[in-house]
Amino acid sequence: MEQNTGSGNGERTDSREGREARFRMSRRGFLSGAGIAGAGVVAGLGIARAGVLPGGTVSVTAATPTPAASPSPSTTASAPTIRSFVSTSLTAARVASWATGATGAGLLFVGPMGHGSNGLIIDNRGEPVWMEPTGAGVTDLRVQVFEGHPVLTYWTGIGAGGHGAGKGIVKDARYRTVAEVNTGNGLQADLHEFTITSAGTALMISYPTVRHDLTSVGGPAQGYMFDCHVQEIGIRSGAVLFDWVASDHIDIGESYVRPSDSPKADGSDATKAFDPFHLNSVDESGDALLVSSRHTHTAYLIGRSDGKIRWRLGGKRSDFAMTPESVFAWQHDVRRRPNGIISMFDNHYNQGNTGTSRGLLLAVDEKARTAVVKQEFSRGGHRGDAEGNLQFLDNGHFLVGWGADPAATEFTPDGKAVYEATGLGDASYRTYRSPWTSRPDTVPDLVAVPGNGSTMQLYTSWNGATEVARWRFLTGTGPGSMSEAVTVPRRGFETSTAVAAAPRAAVDALDKSGNVLATSAVIATA
């Protein structure tokens, strides 16, 4: 496998052959187990499309911007892809970034597959803030609201066959687990969706294997397939409030995949289940749910009271007239927005096909049954054949996570790229930006490394803390004799300083006003 490299502006410079090899290797890693290693990038050139608007056309394909500042050594081509630290055994993907203007508020929430922690919060520089400490497989890491408070949520479990079996996790602002959520009726939660509704319920997906006649798509009569369920679950009660079965409403002939496409998914036995639907997002929309089916290239609006399909957008049986520019394929993260807008990450190609990926806003007229491009966001070189998302930010910007192409780009409303992070492992299923304030339910970590005999080097970090401005290092002979050795500004995730040698050491985490947030344990230095 070819080594990932980066140029001075954070662009990837490895070859197409290397990227394709990394996709194959890392995808197998993703399927193998809980330490989810995901799909890599298959490179391609961004192709500008015209956005179609009433009264005008908007093109928002962005050129590569010039970095606002010279890259730090951590973004050079020779840098390793994993960052490690002295004060903790946790590791993280080495993320490069550039910015040419102001960004939305908050931190970035990513799931770098295959490199270090699978759940990662970083700042704009790519510096870690929180690394999921258990090594569990993580997707869809983000901030949501539960019972009136901001919470950190994600799916965790085992990836297998392009889907997953696990559960949703809800953590409070001190990283304490306040809820674990699974799908019901004997099913396990898939990795693609874990959305908390305003009613305190969770929207989730499951991929059970069932027997099904596949002759209509060229498969065996006694075949096996994944029959996706969409469920709404009471987070506190665990009650199944809604359970929608895809095969009850969607004919497998709507799929753009066939059993013959892959001998590993031909439906011949339960270990080779055919995947005709591949549901990957569920969005709450009043008395309906908007469901994305990647393999039918369709978004379905489903009535919550009866489960009936009200309309199909895209695919073979679209209820909407689609312009050539508005046609999407292999999509993810379909959301219903105000004023008739539907957003999505339009992957637009699969391995072996042509096309380019984009964040897409469609103006959908449900009465006239038309769908035209309102705006799109693409950038040369970014092409994710799997995963990906499009987030609306509070400042009017848009964040595009490129999924299997391990990068995220922030765009202004007029389509200018103002920020980008690259090196998000081998892939990041979704990427978000959100404000997040946390004082962890732990104490800072501290390690001492002997120096030249009269000095020692102290290293400290506090996984997940967002309010630390300075570190006050303490030394002495024991717990009752500790005094300040030096106070220094926080310098990224881990801060180190040299102090005079002493038998014991500790450290205070200080906020910007000098208040003590937490104090480490007193450690022996030798």
ZIRAMO-V629709 format. One record per backbone hydrogen bond with DSSP energy under -0.5 kcal/mol. CO is the residue of the C=O (numbers start at 1). NH is the residue of the N-H. Records with the same first field share a line. If there is no record, write none. Layout:
CO = NH / NH
This chain:
5 = 13
7 = 10
11 = 7
15 = 19
16 = 20
17 = 21
18 = 22
19 = 23
20 = 24
21 = 25
22 = 26
23 = 27
24 = 28
25 = 29
26 = 30
27 = 31
28 = 32
29 = 32 / 33
33 = 159
34 = 36
36 = 38 / 114
41 = 43
46 = 48
51 = 53 / 58
53 = 56
56 = 53
58 = 51 / 60
62 = 380
72 = 75
73 = 76
76 = 79
81 = 94
83 = 92
88 = 85
91 = 117
92 = 83
93 = 95
96 = 422
98 = 420
99 = 68
107 = 434
108 = 110 / 122
109 = 432
110 = 120
111 = 113 / 429
112 = 115
113 = 426
119 = 132
120 = 110
121 = 129 / 130
122 = 108
123 = 126
126 = 95
127 = 123
129 = 464
130 = 121
132 = 135
137 = 157
139 = 155
142 = 153
144 = 151
146 = 149
149 = 146
151 = 144 / 153
152 = 171
153 = 142
154 = 169
155 = 139
156 = 167
158 = 165
160 = 163
163 = 160
165 = 158
166 = 189
167 = 156
168 = 181
169 = 154
170 = 178 / 179
171 = 152
172 = 175
173 = 439
174 = 441
176 = 172
179 = 170
181 = 168
184 = 187
189 = 166
190 = 193
193 = 205
195 = 203
197 = 200
200 = 235
201 = 197
202 = 204 / 233
203 = 195
204 = 231
205 = 190
206 = 229
208 = 227
210 = 225
212 = 214 / 223
214 = 217 / 219
215 = 218
217 = 259
220 = 214 / 223
223 = 212
224 = 274
225 = 210 / 227
226 = 228
227 = 208
228 = 246
229 = 206
230 = 244
231 = 204
232 = 241 / 242
233 = 202 / 235
234 = 238
239 = 234 / 241
242 = 232
244 = 230 / 246
245 = 248
246 = 249 / 250
251 = 254
252 = 255
258 = 261
259 = 262
262 = 265
263 = 266
267 = 224
269 = 272
270 = 273
272 = 267
274 = 226 / 276
277 = 295 / 296
278 = 294
281 = 292
283 = 290
285 = 288
287 = 304
288 = 285
289 = 291 / 302
290 = 283
291 = 300
292 = 280 / 281 / 294
293 = 296 / 297 / 298
294 = 297 / 330
295 = 256
298 = 293
299 = 313
300 = 291 / 302
301 = 310 / 311
302 = 289
303 = 307
308 = 303 / 310
311 = 301
312 = 314 / 319
313 = 299
315 = 318
321 = 371
323 = 326 / 327
329 = 348
332 = 345
335 = 337 / 343
337 = 341
338 = 341
340 = 364
341 = 337
342 = 362
343 = 335
344 = 346 / 360
345 = 332 / 347
346 = 358
350 = 353
358 = 346
359 = 377
360 = 344 / 362
361 = 374 / 375
362 = 342 / 364
363 = 365 / 372
364 = 366
365 = 369 / 370
369 = 321
370 = 365
371 = 323
372 = 363
375 = 361
377 = 359
378 = 62
379 = 382
381 = 383
382 = 357
383 = 42 / 385
386 = 404
389 = 401
391 = 393 / 399
393 = 396
397 = 393
398 = 400 / 411
399 = 391 / 401
400 = 402 / 409
401 = 389
402 = 405
403 = 428
404 = 406
405 = 407
406 = 423 / 424
407 = 402
408 = 421
409 = 400
410 = 418 / 419
411 = 398
412 = 415
416 = 412 / 418
418 = 100 / 101
419 = 410
420 = 98
421 = 408
422 = 96
423 = 425
424 = 427
427 = 113
429 = 388
432 = 109
434 = 107
438 = 466 / 467
440 = 442
444 = 521
445 = 461
447 = 459
449 = 457
454 = 501
455 = 451 / 453
456 = 458 / 499
457 = 449
458 = 497
459 = 447
460 = 495
461 = 445
462 = 465
469 = 490
470 = 510
471 = 473 / 488
472 = 508
473 = 485 / 486
474 = 506
475 = 483
476 = 504
478 = 481
479 = 482
483 = 475
486 = 473
488 = 471
495 = 460
497 = 458
499 = 456
503 = 525
504 = 476
505 = 523
506 = 474
507 = 520
508 = 472 / 510
509 = 517 / 518
510 = 469 / 470
511 = 514
515 = 511 / 517
518 = 509
521 = 523
523 = 505
